[in-house]
């Protein structure tokens, strides 16, 4: 038996935001980055057998499996000048001691694509490169021994049917057949992935390196990077002890660990994932110790990774995992007589949310990251392909915004990062619920002006560093965070708040929304290029979309022209720097004379909603708040009377909150996987406007070719469960699509969902089935809207007047 035990460290992402150094803003085009003595960037000088290239299209820094995969994919895609720099030797740092677990399974919808591609690449890489990779696919079984774990597996199954991933729920008899050494006393069911397996990390990396060289990439080691200096034209001088390379872009792939938790078993039995303790079992196991026993590498946090750290390990500490050893022996009794042959205690990197940081960085032109991997081996192939496609084509091949490196900002302090790393590590041992909240490290310094007033009256949610009310409790309510796969304790309070807003008035703290001001002599020209809608007039507002060159939806933004040539752009809380980077890139590429300022932290936002909203505001201002004087989609600056906190307190008696937004359920169907025509956004897309906005030609081609699917609005009657998005949609025994969002409608007393369906299934009255926790519920395609909101009434009135 092999027993692997791991310690963990956390790098200071707060100060470095993605690399081991300090980023010093000195103007957008003159960013200076100085590199500290870290393992990823700086080591002993070593000796190179050949001279470095003077220039390169892309320089990849880091020779682990992820960096080498990116070099391989870029070169294979035809990029001529790809250079990879490794300070020590390929696989040093974390790849060499990784267990090499390869799984189709991932709870995240988009990351399933990364896993799927990686496995398909691993299956053919040896034949392509001539290098053995040691890839075996005995399958894996995730075990459930409690009813809530059974629900968790069912929850994941309904999000897999519309993917090509081979995955099945199996019963105890099949589990025993596949793994006869297992004690079946507590086993209720299992999630079986027959294509899962394991690969030798060293051999994989060497095969990718062979492929990279075969397609023309240059790999240099030992070649440490000692400094990075941006040039005025957006390129980078990459400094090494052996010379300087002028690069069109750089990719930081310097992560120091890959925490897969299993060595290669001597026999190809399926891997077991025991849900109550998340051990990995074959004839071996490697547990995640409990959260409170996990160790942070404090000296690394304080001083950085020691110079020269490559294939070194830490002292072992078996006491930290002995409770898991006992549970493993209970589950697989033969382990009791096994000998411990080897112990590996190596570093592992964790981001606050367990997800890597993949993509271009806001604030630094042509600087990309591929770091923070907790599961780098299985991510390596898919991430290399994903980033390569993005770099070559200029846009992401599909939506992966949850891994955007720009989801972290100034609020990610060192104490926050340490607390979240510990919590994230412990998350491997707990149930993954929908609408999950995680409380470590909160609140950050990002709280709005009403936080102190409201914090004891509500359940707070977390959005891009902000605390935001999710629902309010009243005396007698079952308060507290109690997640479930079914309706839970917030179902009643949210319904109460919906009724108050629909019949009266409510206020919601929308301060987490990203706020960007664009102004200057070229502001109209810039925004006409960025947005598919026409620009609003001064004092007016509209909804506009930024599209990719392929005509996909990159972002939805509320645009207000507050003064001639000055625009306020409001985007979602999770998209603040994601959208800002896109805007800044266009400013630089097009040479626009504008200023772009992120004012998210400077502007608080309170949304006032409901039929009595105008009456409430009228009591606070001398401005005329009537429908005719202050029309829909208009804006104005006004003075509110009275003490601000008192006014806010009075308004908050309506108790509106984030969860109340499910009333007109969020349209999360707009992303880089979809185009606005199939999403039903024709009203906001002005193909006839003179400006050549990004994605216009692609949309014209899509329109000419015709659509193959369209977004449909579904109503369905369930019992104690509601759709939330990503559930499989069935028709005549076949999967025909997936939901994009869903919720319970308190106004119509039924569940609602959006789903992309083939055109022939999108007419009103068509029935399909939506799968929820393993059960299929009848759903009907329904013309929207069910409730006439103000914009819906306005459009209907215009349509009636034109008839």
N, C-alpha and C positions, 0 to 999 in steps of 0.2 A: 504494500500500500504506500502511496505517496501522500504526504500531508503538507499542504502549502499554507503558510500563514503570512499575512500581509500587514504592514504598517502603511500609514498614509501621510502625505504632506500636502500643503496648500500654497500655491504661489500667490504673490501679492497683486491680484488683478485690479485692485482699487487704484493703485498708483500707476500700473503699467498697462492696464487694459489690453492684455493679450500678449505681452512679451516681457522678458526679464530685462528691464531697463527702465528709464524714466522718460516719459513723453513730455516735452516742454513746448507748449504752443507758442509760436513766435510769428503768427500770421499763417494763413492757410497754406501758402505756397512755400513757407520757410520753416517747416517743422523740423526740429532738431531731436534726434534720438541718440542717446548715449547708452552704450551697452555695459551692463554690470558684469562682474565675474560670475556668470551662471553656467551651470553644466550644459545648458542647451546651446549657448552662444559662444562660450569662450573656454578653451582648454589649452593644453600644451601645444606649442607651435607645430611639432611634428615635421615630417619631410614629405613633400609631394614629388611624385615621379615625373610630373609633367607640368607645364606652365599653364596657369589659369587663362581662360579666355578674357579678353578685354571688355567684351560687351555680351549681353544676353537679352533675349526677349523676356524670359522669366527666370528668376533665381529662387529656388526652393531651399530653405534653410532647415536642415534636420533630416537625418538619414534613417529614421525609423520607418515602420511599415506604411504610415500615412504619407510622409514626404516622398518616399520612393514610389508609392502608387501614383501620386500626382505627377511626378516626373515621367513615369511610364505613360500615363494617359495623355498628357500634353504632347509628348513626342509622337505617340501613336496617332493623335489627331492631326499631325502635320506641322506642329510648331517647330521651327528649325533650330532655334537657339535656346535650349532648355539646359540650365545648369543646376545641379544639386550640390550643396556644400554640407559636409558632415564634419564636426570638430574632432571626432574620435574614429569610430568605425561603424559601418552599417549595422543596425540593430542595437547598438549600445544605448543605454539609458533605460528604456522600459521594454522595448520589443523583445529583447533576448530572454527575459524571465517571464514573459506572458505565457499563459496556459494554452492559448490558441483556440478557445471555444468559438464555434461558428453556429449561429442560430438564425433561422428564418424569423423566429419570434421577436417582436418588439411591441410594447404596449402603445407606442406612438404610431399614428397612421402613416405619416410621411417617412419616418425612419424605416418602416418596413421595406420601402423601396431601396434604401441604402443596403440593408441586409440581403435582400433578394439579389441585387446586382452582384454583391461581393461573392456570394456563394456560387452564382453562375460563372463568375470570373475564375474562382478557385478551381472549378471543375475542369476548365480547359486550359489553364495557365501553363501546366507542365507540357502539354502538347505544343503550345505556341512557342515557348521559350527554350524547351529542351532541358529545363531545370526541374528536378523533382521538388514537390511541395509538401509531401507527407499529409495529404488530405484524406480524411476518412469520414463517412457519413452514416454512423450507426443509428442516428435519430436521437430524440430526447423526449422525456416525459416530465411535465410539471404536475406535481401531485397536489391534490386538495384533500384536506382531512377535516375541514369544518364546512358548514353550510355557506358561510360568507365567502370562503375560498372557492366553493363551487360556483357561486354567483360571479365571482371575479373571472373565472375561466369562461363562463357563458358570455359575460360582458365582452371579453376579448374575442371570442369566437364570432360574434355577430359583426365585429369590425374586421374580420378576415375574409369572409365569403366573397367580397368584391375585389379582393387582392388575388394574385396568382399563387400566393404562399400556400404550400400543402400543410394543412393543420386540421386535427380532428379531436373531438372529445371521445374518450374511451373509458370503459368501465373497469372494475377491479379484475375481472377475469382476463381481459386482454392485457392489463398492466402486469399481472402475475406471469402471463405467458412470455411477455417481452423481457421481464426482469425477475426471474424466479427466486433471486436471493432476498427479495424484499419482504419484510414483515407487513402483512396486509391488514393488521388489526384496525388501523385508523384511516385507511385509504378509502375515500368515497368516489373519486373520479380522477381523471388525468387529462392533460392537454398534450397531445402527441404530435410532434413534428418529425416525420420520418426522414427529412433531408438534413436535419441538424447534424453537427459533428464537431470535428476538431482538426486543426492544421498545425504544422510545425512553424512557429513564427519566423525562425531564422531562415528556413528554406523558402517560405513565402516571400520574405523581403529580398532574398537573393534572386529569386525568379523574377520579381518585379524589376529589380535592378538590371538583370540580364535583358529583359524586355525593353527597358528604357534605353539602354545602350544600343540595342538592336535597331531601335527606331531613331537613333541619332542624339539622344541626350548625353550630356557630359556629367559625370559624377566624380567629385573630388573629395578625397579624405586622406589624411587628416587636414582639414581646412576650417579653422574656427573663424567665426565672424566677429570682428572687434568693433565695428561701428557701421551705422547706416546714416547716410546723409542725402536728403532729398534735393533734387535739382529744380531749377526754376520752371522747367518744362514738364514736371511731374514724374521724372524718372528718379532712380536711386543709385547712389554710389555705395556699393557693398564692399566694405574694407576688410581685408584679411591680412595675416602676416605675409602672405605670398603675393600681394598685389590687390588692386581695386578693380571690381567689375561694374560697369555701368549697365544697369538693368532697367527695362521698361516697367517691370513690376517685381515685387518680392512677395513671397508667401512664407509666413512664419509657421513652420510645421515642427516646432521644437518641444512638443509635449514630452514629459519624462516618464510616463507609465501607461501600461495597459492592464487594467485590473480584471481580466478574465481569471476565473478561480479554479482552474483544473489542469492537471497534467495529462499527458496522453495515456489512456488506460491500456493494459496489456491485452485486453480482449474487447472487441467492438460490441459491447452491450450498449443500449440506449443510456444517455446521461439522464440522471434524475434531478429535478429541481423540487426540493421539499418546501412547500410553501410556508410552513410555520416557522422555519428557521433559515430558509433559502440556502441550504447546503447544496453542493453539487456532488453527485454520487455516481461512480462507475464501479470500479474496484478501488476507488480513491475518493477523497472529498476535499473541498477547500471552502471553509465557511466564511461568511461575513460576521465578524464579531459584533457584539451588541454596541449600540451607539455610544453608550457611556464608557466603553472599554477601548474604543478606537483612539489611536494616538495621532495627534498632529505633529509634524516635524517642526517644532517651534523655532529652532535655530535657522531653518531654511526660510521660514516666514520673515524672521527678523533680518537675516544677513544674506539671503539668497542661497541658491544651490551651490555647494562647494565647488571651486574650480577643479576640473578634471574628473568630476563624478561621472562614471560611465556604466561599468558593469559591477559596481560595488553593491553590497547588500547590507541590511541592518542585522542587529542581534535578534535572535528568535525569542519569543515570549509565548510559550504554549498555554500559560495560565489564562490568557485572554480568550481562548477559544475552547476551553475544556468543557463548558456546558454544551457546546455544539458537538463536541466529540461524543459525549454521552448520548445526545439525541440521535446522532448518526448511527451509533452502535445499536440503539433501540430499533431503528428503522431497518438496518442491514446487519443482522447479528454476526455475520462472518467477520466483520471488521474488528470484533473483539479480540480475535487471535492474530490480527495482522501486525506486522512490524513497521515502524516508521523508518523509511529509508532516507528520506531527504526532506529538509525544511528550507523553504525560500521565503525570505522576508524582504520585500522590495518596495519602492515608492510607487504611489498611485496618485494621479491628479483628479480632483473633483471640482467641477464648477458648482455654484450654488444650487442649480436645478438639475444636476446630473447630466446635462446635455452639452455636447461640444460647442465650440465657437468656430463657425464655418462661413467664410465669405469675406467680402471687402470691408474695410474698416472706415467708419465715418471720421473725418478730420485729418486723414492722411491719404493723399492721392496714391492710387495704385499699390496700396499696402493691404495684403490679404492675410487671413489667419486660417489655420487648420489645427487647432489646439484644444486642450481640455478634454481629451478623450478618456472616458472611463472604460470603454470597450473598443480599443483601437483596432484590434485585429479584424473583427467582423465589420467594422466601419471603414477599414482602409480602402478596399476596392471600390465601394460605392461612393465614398467621399472623393476619391481621386477622380472618378468619372464625373461626379456632380460639379466639382470645381473646374475641371478641365472644360466641360461643356460651357460653363458660365463664362470663363475667361475667353474662350474662342468665339462664342456667339454674342457676348455682351449682355446676356440675361440668364437667370437661373433656369435650368431645364424643367424644374417643377418647384412647387412651393415647399420651402424648408425654413420658414421664418422663425420657428421655435429654436433654431440653431444659429440665428443671426448674431454675430459677435457684438452688435450694437444694442443688444437688449440690456446691457449693463452700462452704468454711467457713474457720475461723481458720487452717487449715494452708496456705492458698494465699498464701504469702509472695510478695513482689515478685521475688526471685531465681527462685522456682519458676515464676511466671507468665511471666517473660521467657524462661526456658529452654523452657517448653512452647509459647510462641508461636512461637519459632523452629522447634521440632520440628514443630509442627502445620503451619506454612507449608511445610516441606520434605516433609510427608506427601503433598502434592499430586503428588509425583513418584515415589512408591513404590507397591508392590503392597499392596492392602488384604486382608490375610489374616484368616481366622477366629481367634478366641482371641488377638487381637492384644495384644502388650505394647509399651509405649513407655516408654523409660527416662530421658528428660531430666528434670532437676529432682528426682530421687529419690535417697535417701529424703527425705520431708518430716520435720517434727518429730513425726509421728504414727506411732510405732513401739511395739510392745508390749514387755513385759518379756523375751520370749524371742527378740527379733530378733537381738541380738548373738550369742546362742548358736547360732542356726540359719542365719544369712545366708550362710555359706560352704559349707553342706551341701546347699543346695537352690536351686531356681529360684524367685525371688520374683515374686509377682503384686501388682497395685496395686488397692486397693479403697477408694474414698472417702478417699484420702490415706494409707491404711495399707499397710505391706508385709506380705504374708501368703504363707507357703510354698505353692507350687503343686505341686511334686513334688521328691523328694529324689534325688540322684545317689549312686551307689556306685562304687568303683573299677572301671574297665572300661566304665562307661556312656558313651554319646555325650551328653555334657552340653552345656549352653548353650541359648539360645533359638533354635530353628530352626523357624519357622512353616511351615505347608504347608496346601494344600487337601486333603491326604490324611493318613493316619496318619504321625506323625513320631516324633522321638526320645524323646518322653515316653510313647509308647504302652506300651513295655515296663515302665519304672519304675512307672507308675501301676497296671498290672496286678499287679506284685509287691506294691505297697502294699495293693491291694484284697484280695489273698489273705491278707496278714498281718492285716488288720482282720477279715475274715470268719472267720478261723480262730483268731485270737489277740486282740490289742488294739492300738489306735493312739490317738494324741492329735492333735487338730487345734486350731490357734490360731484361735479365733473372736472375737478381740478387736474386729475391724472391725464386728461386728454393732452396730446402734444400740441403746442402752439408755436407757430413759426411766422415771423413777419418778413415779407419780401417787399422792398421798395427800391425806387431808383428809376433812371430814365429808360432802362430796358425791361422794366418789370412786366409790362403788358406783353412784350415780345417773348420773354422767357416763359411766362405762364401759359401763353397761347401755344407754345411748343410743348409744354409739359402736360397740359390738360386737354382732354377730348371734348369737354363742354366749352361753350362760350363763356367769357369772363363776365361776372356780374357788374352792374353799374355801381357807381358810388352810392353807398348806403344800402346796398342789396347783397344778398347771400345766395349761393347755390351749392349743389352737390356736384363735385367734379371728380374725374378719375384719371390717375396717371397710369398709362399703359406701357407695356414693354414693346420692343420692335416687332415681336410676333403677334401683337394685339392682345396680349394677356393683361389681366388686371393686376397692376403692381400695388396700387393703393387707392383708397377712397378718401377724399378730403372735402371738408366744408370750407368754401372759399368766400370771403367777405372783402369787398373793397371799402375800406374804412375812410379813405381820402384819395384824391386823385393820384394814381400810381402807387398807392400803398395798400397791400393786401395782407389780411390775417388768414393763415391756413391752419385749420384744426384737424388733427388726425387722431387715431386711436392711441390709447395709452401705451400699448406694446410696440407702436410703430414710429415713435418719436424720432429716434436717430436713424432708423431704417429708412424713413422717408426723407429725412434731412440729407442723408448721404446721397440719395438719388438726385435731389435738387442741386446740391453742391457740385456733383459731377457734371451735370448739364451746364451749370454756370461756368465752370472751368473749361469744359470742352467747347462751348459756344462763345466764350469771351464776352459775356453779358455784363453791362455796367449796372449792377444791382448790389444791394446789401441784403444778406440773408441772416436773420437773427433768431436763435432759438429762445423763446420767452416762456417756455413751459413753466418754469419755477416762479416767474415773476407775476403771472396772471392766474388768479384763482377764478373758478367757474362754478356758478350755481345755476342749474337748470330748473325753471319753474314750469310746471305742466299741469294740465287739467282745465275744465271749463271755467273755473273761477280764478285762473291764474292772472288774467288781466285785472280782475277786481282787486286781488291782493296787491299787485304792483301799483295800481292806481292810488292806493292808500299811502304809498311811499314816495310818490313823485307828483309834481305839478304838470308833467307831460300828459298829453292826451293818449290814453292807452286803448282806445276803442279800435274795433276792427278796421274801420275806414281810415283812421288817422295813423295807425301803426299796423301796417298790413303784414301778412305772412311773408317770410323770406326777406324782410327788411331789417335793417339795424340802425341804431342811433346811440349816441353817447348821452347819458342822462345822469342827473344827480338824484340819489335816493335820500330821502329825509330820515332823520332819527339816528340812533346809535346802531352801527352795523350789526353787532352781535345780537342786539335785541330784535332787529328786523329778521335776522336769520333764524333766531329762536322761534319767533311767531310763525314764519314760513314753514319751519320743520314740524309743526304740529300735524302736517299732512303725512309725514313719515314716508316719503318716497326714497328709494334706494337703488342700488345696482341691480338686485335681483328683479325689481319691478320692471326693468327694461325687457324682461322676457315677454311682457304683454304683446308688443309687436315684434316677435322674436328676431334676434340678431341675424342679419344676412351675412353669415360667414361663408357664403358661397362665392365670394369675389376674391380671387387670389391668382397666383401665377399658374394655376392649373386650369383656369377658365378664361373665356373671352366675354366681353360685356354683352354681346348679342345673345348668346345662349343663356346668359344670366338674366335676361329681360331688362337690361339697362338702356335700351334704345333711346329712351326719353332723354338721357343724360349724355348721349354720344352724338355730336354734331358733325357728321361726315361732310356736310355741305359748307362748313366754315372755311374761309380762305386759308387759314394757317395750316401748315403741314405738321400737325402734331405727331408725336411719337406713336407709332402703331397704326396710323391712319391707312397707309397702303395695305397693311396686313388685314385690317378689318374690311376694306373694300373687296379684297380677294375672298375672305371668308364669307362675306355676304353674297358674292357672285356664285360661289360654289354651293351655298346652302348649308344649313345646320344639320347635324345628325342627332343632336340631343337638345333639350331645353329644360330650363328650371321649372319645376311644377310645385304647386302649393298643395299640401296634403292635409286632410283632416282624418283623425282616427280616434276610435274609442278604445281605451285601455282600462286596466284596473288600478293598480297602485304603482304604475311605472309610466314614465313619459320619455319620448325620444329626446336626445340632446345633440345629435349629429354623428355622422360616420356609421350609422347602422345600415346593414344590408337591406336592399329593397328587392322583393321577389315578385315574379309574375309567371304563372303556369309552371311552377317548379324550377325556374331559372332565375339567377341573380341578374337584375336589369339595371341596377344603379345603387346609389347610396344616398342617405340623407346628408345634408350639409349643416343643418341646425334644426332644433326642435325644442318644444316646451309645452307646458300646459297653458291653455287659454282660460283664464278666470272669467272673461267676458262671455265666452261661448260655451264654457263648461266641457271642453274636449281638448285632446292633444292636437298640436299642429306641428308640421314639419315642412321643410323644403327639401327637394330632391331633384337631381339631374336624371332625366329619363329619356329613352328613345322617343323621337317625335310622335310615333304612332300611339304612345301611351300617355300623351300629355293633354288630351282633350278633356273637357269638363265631364265629370261623371265616371271616368275611367277608374277602375279599382286595381289596386296592387296590394302587396303585403309588406309591412315593416317588421323586421325581426328585433325583438327586445328580450334580452336574457334567455335566448333559446326558443321563445314563442313568437309565432307570427300573428300580427294584428292587422285586420282589414283596414285599408286606407283608401280614401277617395280623392281624386284630383278635383280641386275646388277653385273656381275663379276667386281671386283675391281682389279687394280686401273684405274680410268678414265684418270689420268695424270701420266705418268711414272716418278716417282721421282728417285733419284740416287739409293737408295736401291732396288727399284722395277726393275730398269734396270739391276742392278747387278745380282739379283736373276734370271731374265729372261735370261740373257746371260749364266749363269751357267747351267740353265735348257736346253738351246739350245745346248750347248757344249756336254752335256751328252747324247743327243739323237743320 
